[in-house]
Amino acid sequence: MTDGMPESPLLELKGVSKSFGGIRVLTNVDFDMRPGEVHALMGENGAGKSTLIKIIAGLHQPSGGEMRVNGKPVTFASPREAHAAGIATVHQELLLFPELTVAENIFLGQAPRTKLGALDWSTMRSRARALLDDLDSRELDVDQKVGSLSVANRQRVEIARALSQDARIVIMDEPTAALAEADVQRLMAIVRKLKARGVAIVYVSHRMPEIFALADRVTVLRDGAHVGTKAIGEVDENQLVAMMVGRAIDRLYPQGHGEAGAAALELRGVSYRNVIRDISFTLKRGEILGLAGLVGSGRTETALTIFGITPATAGEILVDGKTVSIASPEAARDLGIAYVPEDRGLQGLIRIQTIEDNIALAGLKRLTRGLFMDTARIRQDAVEAIKRFGIRARGPGQLVRQLSGGNQQKVVLGKWLATNPKILIVDEPTRGIDVGAKAEIHVLMRKLADEGMAILMISSELPEVLGMSDRVMVMNSGRIAGEFPRKDATPEAVGQAMMTHAGRAERAA
């Protein structure tokens, strides 16, 4: 986008609406894209973002309104027609074939051919190589199977595929949701490179720092309606939050009201093989202890050991001052320990089952009468969880897969809190959920701590660690690299401990 007068839109949507089975999910939405700009699309889960980008990508057809490309009215009957118009999508769930090579995935459906009509493998490999080199991804082997690549590298393959189609508009749907910080920075560099070439990028994300670092403009949807479009310099984070949720969130990170109590959990020299080594710390009743560290530092592995998934091979674990043996998750549960895992979709829920089925999972023994399930108690627990945690659902019989990410996370919490735990371990409590749901989860966690629960919170988001924690503990290379009371837990101090080798890190009281 030039510094002078804005260029004519590449893409323009006017008054676009969409209904499914009589239910209106988009209402009179305006949206446009200009060459060489990053236009962020934001809103809570269920706001209509996914439906809008699917209309642009040709997956859905609008029920009303008009879409123009280069000033000409268009209607895409399929993604192929959108591709032909220069629109490509990098989906959150990357649509690649793991058994095919990098080159084959990039040119799937558009492979170069010889004069005789055969696949031109040499040209395909060389063109794939050129595309990846252009994305500063020279380390990728074009003959390697995609299934063996990391998420970040698969994403680069998807972007290369978009560029192979001469895309002038690229839609990126939550592109950093599953990436480590180093990969996030690399992706952002690719976005800037595409922008410099004149590619228009629709950037869908919940992550505020990325929006303010990359976007030229931001459009906010709420309840399927267009709330507003602003130049990024015209808004701050609080204003964007208010636009998304329809209210100001004054305290994204609520503070505690009381002093921490007695020790609920204590680790003394705990190790699991060579994964975590000589871990010692105390978690008190009524406090949130934040556990920070880079990916691979041992944070999740520590949680798995406490919960008995990977039982400790050395050291001592105490619950309420008594030495215990935790050889299985069942043993941990019986000691009053609950664990909300990092990947709620794969580890925390059975998404094809109902809310009440999932709420019952952690307490089946309590809910069984002889050979029969206590269906009335199961339904009662689910109804109470929906009310207590503000789960937005039609009722306890709704399938979990039909819920937004934030509501699914509340179901996971409800499942474990139905066991009445004393100690709660939450790993990435707000990953992949919108800012409104994030604030609700934070309020819930603080309320539980104020009621006396001991909470160990693992998070990759440093603002969340600093904002929610009463104390912060940092891991590095499987060891404790630093511990900070809230007043000393600055971004600089915690960041240094995350980056410094554990053997040289300072330990603060």
VEXKEFI-731088 format. One record per residue (C-alpha): residue in one letter; x, y, z. Coordinates in pm, whole numbers. Each point is the difference from the previous one (the first is absolute). Last residue first. Layout:
N
+------+--------+--------+--------+
: zaza :   east :  north :     up :
+------+--------+--------+--------+
:    a :      X :      Y :      Z :
...
+------+--------+--------+--------+
This chain:
509
+------+--------+--------+--------+
: zaza :   east :  north :     up :
+------+--------+--------+--------+
:    a :   1347 :  -1582 :   4673 :
:    a :    197 :     52 :   -314 :
:    r :    211 :   -268 :   -163 :
:    e :    254 :    128 :   -248 :
:    a :     50 :   -191 :   -319 :
:    r :    338 :   -151 :    -75 :
:    g :    -86 :   -369 :     19 :
:    a :   -340 :     66 :   -153 :
:    h :    150 :    135 :   -320 :
:    t :   -129 :    351 :    -60 :
:    m :   -284 :     61 :   -248 :
:    m :   -299 :    -60 :    227 :
:    a :    177 :    165 :    293 :
:    q :     65 :    309 :   -212 :
:    g :   -364 :     14 :   -107 :
:    v :   -118 :    -20 :    360 :
:    a :    223 :    289 :    107 :
:    e :    -73 :    215 :   -305 :
:    p :   -375 :    -62 :      0 :
:    t :    -10 :     96 :    368 :
:    a :    -80 :   -250 :    274 :
:    d :    146 :    190 :    298 :
:    k :   -331 :    119 :    149 :
:    r :   -164 :   -338 :    -66 :
:    p :    259 :   -199 :    189 :
:    f :    261 :   -153 :   -232 :
:    e :    148 :   -347 :    -48 :
:    g :    279 :    -82 :   -243 :
:    a :    159 :   -269 :   -215 :
:    i :   -187 :   -305 :    133 :
:    r :    128 :   -293 :   -202 :
:    g :   -100 :   -195 :   -313 :
:    s :    208 :    208 :   -239 :
:    n :   -151 :    327 :    124 :
:    m :   -292 :     49 :    234 :
:    v :   -123 :    328 :    151 :
:    m :   -212 :     40 :    313 :
:    v :   -230 :    297 :     43 :
:    r :   -186 :     87 :    319 :
:    d :   -347 :    151 :     50 :
:    s :    -57 :    -69 :   -369 :
:    m :   -273 :    138 :   -224 :
:    g :    155 :    306 :   -168 :
:    l :    359 :   -119 :    -23 :
:    v :    -87 :   -343 :   -137 :
:    e :   -268 :    142 :   -231 :
:    p :    234 :    271 :   -130 :
:    l :    265 :   -271 :    -60 :
:    e :   -226 :   -211 :   -219 :
:    s :    150 :   -350 :    -13 :
:    s :   -205 :   -102 :    303 :
:    i :      7 :   -253 :    282 :
:    m :   -223 :     75 :    300 :
:    l :     37 :   -189 :    330 :
:    i :   -310 :     77 :    206 :
:    a :    -59 :    -65 :    372 :
:    m :   -372 :     33 :     79 :
:    g :    -95 :    213 :    299 :
:    e :   -320 :    175 :   -110 :
:    d :    209 :    297 :   -115 :
:    a :    191 :   -243 :   -224 :
:    l :   -326 :   -121 :   -157 :
:    k :   -114 :    359 :    -55 :
:    r :    334 :     85 :   -162 :
:    m :    -34 :   -292 :   -241 :
:    l :   -358 :     98 :    -89 :
:    v :     95 :    362 :    -64 :
:    h :    284 :   -115 :   -225 :
:    i :   -230 :   -235 :   -191 :
:    e :   -249 :    285 :    -52 :
:    a :    274 :    235 :   -123 :
:    k :    114 :   -261 :   -251 :
:    a :   -358 :    -50 :   -119 :
:    g :    -17 :    371 :    -85 :
:    v :    348 :      2 :   -155 :
:    d :    -63 :   -290 :   -234 :
:    i :    120 :   -354 :     54 :
:    g :    295 :   -176 :   -166 :
:    r :    203 :    -58 :    315 :
:    t :   -177 :    125 :    313 :
:    p :     91 :   -255 :    269 :
:    e :    341 :    -94 :   -147 :
:    d :     53 :   -284 :    251 :
:    v :   -224 :     20 :    307 :
:    i :     94 :   -194 :    316 :
:    l :   -266 :     16 :    272 :
:    i :     62 :   -107 :    360 :
:    k :   -276 :    -50 :    256 :
:    p :   -226 :   -188 :   -240 :
:    n :   -380 :    -30 :     31 :
:    t :    -41 :   -274 :   -267 :
:    a :   -253 :    220 :   -184 :
:    l :    287 :    247 :    -32 :
:    w :    160 :   -237 :   -249 :
:    k :   -286 :    -20 :   -247 :
:    g :    -94 :    364 :     50 :
:    l :    349 :    113 :    -94 :
:    v :    -15 :   -207 :   -318 :
:    v :   -350 :    138 :    -71 :
:    k :    131 :    355 :     51 :
:    q :    270 :    -67 :   -260 :
:    q :   -269 :   -112 :   -244 :
:    n :   -182 :    327 :     67 :
:    g :    311 :    200 :    -88 :
:    g :     61 :   -201 :   -316 :
:    s :   -358 :     50 :   -124 :
:    l :   -250 :   -282 :     42 :
:    q :   -133 :   -236 :   -269 :
:    r :    278 :   -252 :     63 :
:    v :   -130 :    -37 :    356 :
:    l :   -329 :   -151 :   -117 :
:    q :   -304 :    152 :    172 :
:    g :   -180 :   -219 :    255 :
:    p :     84 :    219 :    299 :
:    g :   -193 :    294 :   -149 :
:    r :    -14 :    243 :   -289 :
:    a :    352 :    112 :     84 :
:    r :    192 :    305 :    118 :
:    i :    194 :   -132 :    300 :
:    g :    -25 :    261 :    276 :
:    f :    232 :   -189 :    233 :
:    r :   -240 :    -56 :    289 :
:    k :   -317 :    -29 :   -211 :
:    i :    134 :   -246 :   -257 :
:    a :    180 :   -190 :    277 :
:    e :   -319 :    -27 :    208 :
:    v :   -196 :   -135 :   -300 :
:    a :    279 :   -251 :    -69 :
:    d :     11 :   -122 :    360 :
:    q :   -381 :    -36 :      4 :
:    r :      1 :   -202 :   -324 :
:    i :    262 :   -237 :    140 :
:    r :   -192 :    -26 :    328 :
:    a :   -319 :    -96 :   -184 :
:    t :    188 :   -246 :   -220 :
:    d :    141 :   -192 :    298 :
:    m :    180 :   -256 :   -217 :
:    f :    -85 :   -366 :     47 :
:    l :    195 :   -317 :     82 :
:    g :     14 :     74 :    372 :
:    r :    -88 :    364 :     37 :
:    t :    254 :    203 :   -196 :
:    l :     43 :    377 :     22 :
:    r :    277 :      2 :    259 :
:    k :    199 :   -256 :   -198 :
:    l :    -61 :    195 :   -321 :
:    g :    148 :    320 :    142 :
:    a :    242 :    128 :   -263 :
:    l :   -224 :    -81 :   -296 :
:    a :   -328 :    141 :    135 :
:    i :     50 :    354 :   -132 :
:    n :     74 :   -149 :   -342 :
:    d :   -322 :   -201 :    -19 :
:    e :   -197 :    302 :    125 :
:    i :    146 :    228 :   -268 :
:    t :    -81 :   -252 :   -272 :
:    q :    231 :   -231 :   -193 :
:    i :    174 :     52 :   -336 :
:    r :    253 :    232 :    164 :
:    i :    135 :   -253 :    246 :
:    l :    185 :    254 :    208 :
:    g :    325 :     80 :    180 :
:    q :    271 :   -181 :   -194 :
:    l :    -73 :     47 :   -371 :
:    g :   -215 :    313 :    -12 :
:    r :    117 :    147 :    332 :
:    d :    364 :     -2 :   -107 :
:    e :    197 :    148 :    291 :
:    p :   -155 :   -220 :    266 :
:    v :   -234 :     96 :    288 :
:    y :    132 :   -203 :    294 :
:    a :   -179 :    -62 :    331 :
:    i :    160 :   -102 :    331 :
:    g :   -212 :    -96 :    302 :
:    l :    200 :   -302 :    115 :
:    d :   -248 :   -234 :   -171 :
:    r :     61 :    188 :   -324 :
:    a :    374 :    -50 :     28 :
:    a :    -42 :   -373 :     62 :
:    e :   -231 :    -25 :   -302 :
:    p :    255 :    191 :   -208 :
:    s :    252 :   -274 :     79 :
:    a :    309 :    -75 :    212 :
:    i :    -39 :    285 :    248 :
:    s :    157 :   -111 :    329 :
:    v :    -57 :    237 :    289 :
:    t :    204 :    169 :    274 :
:    k :   -226 :    198 :    232 :
:    g :     10 :    378 :     47 :
:    d :   -337 :     66 :   -164 :
:    v :    124 :   -187 :   -308 :
:    l :    371 :    -83 :     -7 :
:    i :    207 :   -121 :   -295 :
:    e :    350 :   -142 :     53 :
:    g :    300 :    -49 :   -226 :
:    a :     92 :   -242 :   -275 :
:    t :   -162 :   -188 :   -290 :
:    a :   -317 :    208 :     16 :
:    p :   -305 :   -148 :   -171 :
:    t :    -64 :     96 :   -367 :
:    i :   -381 :     25 :    -10 :
:    g :     -4 :     27 :    378 :
:    f :   -150 :    349 :     25 :
:    i :    314 :    153 :    153 :
:    t :    208 :   -164 :   -272 :
:    l :   -220 :    126 :   -282 :
:    a :      9 :    352 :    146 :
:    t :    380 :     -4 :      8 :
:    e :      7 :   -121 :   -362 :
:    t :   -223 :    292 :    -96 :
:    r :    254 :    249 :    133 :
:    g :    317 :   -184 :   -105 :
:    s :    179 :    270 :   -200 :
:    g :   -104 :   -150 :   -333 :
:    v :   -197 :    308 :   -108 :
:    l :    144 :    296 :    190 :
:    g :    -69 :     55 :    365 :
:    a :   -265 :    121 :    243 :
:    l :   -181 :   -167 :    291 :
:    g :   -240 :    236 :    176 :
:    l :    -95 :    -81 :    359 :
:    i :   -357 :    107 :     69 :
:    e :    -64 :     18 :    372 :
:    g :   -282 :    -94 :    238 :
:    r :    166 :   -307 :    145 :
:    k :    373 :     -6 :    -50 :
:    l :    221 :   -159 :   -265 :
:    t :    354 :    -83 :    118 :
:    f :    303 :    -60 :   -222 :
:    s :    280 :   -246 :    -72 :
:    i :     88 :   -155 :   -337 :
:    d :    321 :   -206 :     -4 :
:    r :     -9 :    -83 :   -370 :
:    i :   -279 :     -7 :   -256 :
:    v :     48 :   -193 :   -325 :
:    n :    306 :   -202 :     95 :
:    r :   -202 :   -277 :    169 :
:    y :   -284 :    172 :    183 :
:    s :    142 :    198 :    291 :
:    v :   -133 :    140 :    327 :
:    g :    249 :    158 :    242 :
:    r :   -273 :     91 :    248 :
:    l :   -341 :     85 :   -145 :
:    e :   -266 :    150 :    226 :
:    l :   -374 :     29 :    -44 :
:    a :   -268 :    156 :    222 :
:    a :    232 :    214 :    213 :
:    a :   -193 :    214 :    245 :
:    g :   -177 :    321 :    -93 :
:    a :     58 :    273 :   -255 :
:    e :   -113 :    347 :    104 :
:    g :   -326 :    148 :   -119 :
:    h :   -180 :    197 :   -269 :
:    g :    166 :   -118 :   -318 :
:    q :     34 :    220 :   -308 :
:    p :   -198 :    -24 :   -323 :
:    y :    200 :    -19 :   -327 :
:    l :   -217 :    126 :   -286 :
:    r :   -116 :    271 :    235 :
:    d :   -182 :    289 :   -156 :
:    i :   -170 :   -207 :   -268 :
:    a :   -206 :    268 :   -175 :
:    r :   -323 :   -114 :   -159 :
:    g :   -130 :   -115 :   -336 :
:    v :    236 :   -299 :     -8 :
:    m :    190 :     76 :   -319 :
:    m :    -22 :    381 :     -3 :
:    a :     93 :     18 :    369 :
:    v :    302 :   -223 :    -60 :
:    l :    107 :    219 :   -292 :
:    q :    -28 :    312 :    214 :
:    n :    204 :   -158 :    279 :
:    e :    274 :   -104 :   -244 :
:    d :     42 :    344 :   -152 :
:    v :   -166 :    152 :   -302 :
:    e :     65 :    264 :   -266 :
:    g :    349 :   -118 :    -97 :
:    i :   -141 :   -332 :   -120 :
:    a :   -219 :    178 :   -253 :
:    k :   -354 :    -84 :    101 :
:    t :   -290 :   -208 :   -134 :
:    g :   -316 :    -28 :    206 :
:    v :   -263 :   -213 :    170 :
:    h :    -92 :   -205 :   -310 :
:    a :   -265 :   -250 :    107 :
:    g :      6 :   -378 :     46 :
:    d :    -29 :     15 :    379 :
:    r :    301 :    232 :     15 :
:    l :    240 :     67 :   -284 :
:    v :    307 :    225 :     23 :
:    t :    200 :    126 :   -298 :
:    v :    365 :     97 :     48 :
:    r :    222 :    207 :   -225 :
:    d :    373 :     16 :    -71 :
:    a :     69 :   -317 :    194 :
:    l :    336 :   -154 :     84 :
:    a :    137 :     96 :    343 :
:    f :   -332 :    118 :    147 :
:    i :   -177 :   -318 :   -109 :
:    e :    287 :   -221 :    109 :
:    p :      4 :    151 :    350 :
:    m :   -381 :    -40 :     26 :
:    r :    -18 :   -373 :    -57 :
:    h :   -356 :   -108 :    -84 :
:    s :     86 :    -45 :   -368 :
:    v :   -139 :     18 :   -354 :
:    y :    233 :    174 :   -246 :
:    v :   -143 :     80 :   -343 :
:    i :    312 :     69 :   -207 :
:    a :     28 :    208 :   -317 :
:    v :    311 :    -82 :   -206 :
:    g :    181 :    310 :   -125 :
:    r :    351 :   -139 :     13 :
:    a :     76 :    182 :    327 :
:    k :   -305 :   -170 :    155 :
:    l :    137 :   -343 :    -88 :
:    k :    330 :     85 :    171 :
:    r :   -178 :    135 :    307 :
:    v :   -202 :   -322 :     28 :
:    i :    319 :   -207 :    -34 :
:    a :    163 :    197 :    285 :
:    m :   -310 :    -62 :    212 :
:    l :     36 :   -372 :    -69 :
:    r :    358 :      7 :    125 :
:    q :   -100 :    183 :    317 :
:    v :   -274 :   -254 :     67 :
:    d :    246 :   -284 :    -61 :
:    a :    230 :    137 :    272 :
:    e :   -299 :     36 :    234 :
:    a :   -121 :   -359 :    -41 :
:    l :   -285 :    -56 :   -243 :
:    a :   -343 :   -165 :     44 :
:    a :   -225 :    307 :    -14 :
:    t :    239 :    198 :   -222 :
:    p :   -195 :    -10 :   -328 :
:    e :   -343 :     66 :    154 :
:    d :   -158 :      1 :   -350 :
:    m :    232 :    161 :   -256 :
:    i :   -185 :    113 :   -314 :
:    v :    228 :     85 :   -293 :
:    i :   -108 :    245 :   -270 :
:    r :    212 :     46 :   -314 :
:    a :     55 :   -372 :    -38 :
:    d :    227 :   -103 :   -285 :
:    q :   -114 :   -362 :     55 :
:    s :    354 :   -102 :     97 :
:    l :    -20 :    271 :    267 :
:    a :   -281 :   -184 :    177 :
:    r :    194 :   -327 :    -20 :
:    a :    303 :    174 :    149 :
:    i :   -222 :    116 :    288 :
:    e :   -115 :   -359 :     58 :
:    v :    360 :   -123 :     -7 :
:    r :     95 :    270 :    250 :
:    q :   -281 :   -124 :    225 :
:    r :    135 :   -352 :    -18 :
:    n :    332 :    140 :    117 :
:    a :   -157 :    162 :    304 :
:    v :   -200 :   -313 :     86 :
:    s :    318 :   -209 :    -10 :
:    l :     66 :   -223 :   -300 :
:    s :     -8 :   -381 :    -22 :
:    g :   -353 :    -15 :   -142 :
:    v :    105 :    235 :   -280 :
:    k :    214 :   -270 :   -161 :
:    q :    342 :    131 :    -99 :
:    d :     73 :     43 :   -372 :
:    v :     -9 :    382 :     11 :
:    d :    253 :     -2 :    284 :
:    l :    -55 :    298 :    230 :
:    e :    317 :    175 :    121 :
:    r :    -37 :    276 :   -258 :
:    s :   -309 :    137 :    168 :
:    d :     73 :    371 :    -48 :
:    l :   -345 :     39 :   -163 :
:    d :    159 :     64 :   -341 :
:    d :    207 :   -312 :     49 :
:    l :   -325 :   -190 :     52 :
:    l :   -146 :    128 :   -329 :
:    a :    323 :    -70 :   -192 :
:    r :     20 :   -356 :    135 :
:    a :   -361 :    -67 :    -96 :
:    r :     76 :    129 :   -352 :
:    s :    305 :   -228 :    -22 :
:    r :   -190 :   -302 :    129 :
:    m :   -296 :     52 :   -233 :
:    t :    227 :     61 :   -299 :
:    s :    186 :   -326 :     61 :
:    w :   -318 :   -197 :     64 :
:    d :   -168 :    102 :   -326 :
:    l :   -311 :   -215 :     30 :
:    a :    -84 :   -154 :   -337 :
:    g :   -211 :    183 :   -258 :
:    l :    225 :    -58 :   -301 :
:    k :    118 :    360 :     -2 :
:    t :    105 :    -49 :    361 :
:    r :   -220 :     86 :    294 :
:    p :      8 :    245 :    290 :
:    a :   -208 :   -102 :    303 :
:    q :   -315 :    203 :     66 :
:    g :   -220 :   -232 :    203 :
:    l :    262 :    -43 :    272 :
:    f :    289 :    232 :    -81 :
:    i :    111 :     87 :    353 :
:    n :   -100 :   -340 :    136 :
:    e :    204 :   -187 :   -262 :
:    a :    305 :    221 :     65 :
:    v :    -12 :    -62 :    377 :
:    t :    -43 :   -373 :    -52 :
:    l :   -325 :   -193 :     31 :
:    e :    -81 :   -233 :    289 :
:    p :   -102 :    285 :    232 :
:    f :   -255 :    153 :   -238 :
:    l :    -48 :    366 :     88 :
:    l :   -303 :    198 :    109 :
:    l :    150 :    181 :    300 :
:    e :   -254 :     27 :    278 :
:    q :     19 :    378 :     48 :
:    h :    -41 :     40 :   -375 :
:    v :    236 :    190 :   -229 :
:    t :   -246 :    126 :   -261 :
:    a :     56 :    113 :   -359 :
:    i :   -173 :    266 :   -211 :
:    g :    129 :     88 :   -349 :
:    a :   -327 :    -12 :   -196 :
:    a :     80 :   -352 :   -122 :
:    h :     48 :   -103 :    362 :
:    a :   -350 :    133 :     82 :
:    e :   -141 :   -207 :   -288 :
:    r :    177 :   -310 :    133 :
:    p :   -137 :     74 :    348 :
:    s :   -349 :    -57 :   -142 :
:    a :   -311 :    179 :   -129 :
:    f :    169 :    339 :     30 :
:    t :   -224 :    295 :    -80 :
:    v :    166 :    304 :   -149 :
:    p :    -84 :    365 :    -70 :
:    k :    286 :    189 :   -169 :
:    g :    195 :    277 :    174 :
:    n :    326 :   -191 :     11 :
:    v :   -183 :   -278 :    186 :
:    r :   -353 :     89 :    114 :
:    m :   -233 :   -165 :    251 :
:    e :   -366 :     97 :     39 :
:    g :   -270 :    -31 :    261 :
:    g :   -228 :   -287 :     89 :
:    s :     -3 :   -370 :     80 :
:    p :    373 :    -18 :    -58 :
:    q :    154 :   -312 :   -157 :
:    h :    216 :   -220 :    220 :
:    l :    331 :   -176 :    -69 :
:    g :    101 :    257 :   -263 :
:    a :    297 :    144 :    193 :
:    i :   -168 :    340 :     56 :
:    i :   -312 :   -176 :    130 :
:    k :    216 :   -222 :    221 :
:    i :    172 :    312 :    133 :
:    l :   -334 :    145 :    107 :
:    t :   -127 :   -323 :    157 :
:    s :    318 :    -38 :    204 :
:    k :    -19 :    357 :    129 :
:    g :   -369 :    -18 :     98 :
:    a :     12 :    107 :    365 :
:    g :    -24 :   -362 :    122 :
:    n :    336 :     13 :    172 :
:    e :     59 :    363 :     92 :
:    g :     98 :    250 :   -263 :
:    m :    289 :    102 :   -220 :
:    l :     93 :     28 :   -366 :
:    a :    338 :    162 :    -56 :
:    h :     67 :    167 :   -336 :
:    v :    365 :    -27 :   -100 :
:    e :     59 :    226 :   -296 :
:    g :    195 :    -26 :   -325 :
:    p :   -292 :     32 :   -239 :
:    r :   -326 :    105 :    163 :
:    m :   -260 :   -224 :    164 :
:    d :   -365 :     76 :     79 :
:    f :   -272 :    -85 :    252 :
:    d :   -365 :     96 :     50 :
:    v :   -233 :   -236 :    189 :
:    n :   -379 :     28 :    -41 :
:    t :    -87 :   -277 :    249 :
:    l :    200 :   -319 :     40 :
:    v :   -113 :   -306 :    200 :
:    r :   -376 :     18 :    -70 :
:    i :   -175 :   -326 :     92 :
:    g :   -261 :   -104 :   -260 :
:    g :    172 :   -328 :    -74 :
:    f :    337 :    171 :    -35 :
:    s :     -6 :    371 :    -75 :
:    k :    261 :    230 :   -151 :
:    s :     12 :    374 :    -57 :
:    v :    236 :    223 :   -200 :
:    g :    -88 :    371 :     -1 :
:    k :    293 :     89 :   -225 :
:    l :    310 :   -217 :    -37 :
:    e :    299 :    141 :   -187 :
:    l :    317 :   -168 :   -121 :
:    l :    295 :    149 :   -183 :
:    p :   -103 :    338 :    137 :
:    s :    111 :    313 :   -184 :
:    e :    324 :    139 :    137 :
:    p :      9 :    228 :    301 :
:    m :    118 :    355 :    -70 :
:    g :    357 :     58 :    111 :
:    d :    213 :   -226 :    219 :
:    t :    -49 :   -295 :   -237 :
:    m :   -146 :   -335 :     98 :
+------+--------+--------+--------+
